[in-house]
């Protein structure tokens, strides 16, 4: 199984842009997208994330109330999947070429 792991502090605009890119460019190149939202405590934004991620192929998310460093967030995501191939993602980096992840 191939999993993409995305830690994010939960900027709704940045995450919406990232998810749109994921859906349009490379969603079919992984079996799982696991998002960790850490440090976002606004209930309306968390509801938006849940609704938006429900529309995204293979996506699920975790949320933690406190912001954490990137390494700790990746460790939590790592522990939450049993995939044998992992892609560590950044919310400010986009995949521009279809097939790049598969390759």
Secondary structure, DSSP 4 states (H G I P E B T S, - for coil): -EEEEEEE---HHHHHHHHHHIIIIIGGG-SEEEEEEES---HHHHHHHHHHHHTSTTEEEEEESS---HHHHHHHHHHT---SEEEEE-TT----STTTTT-
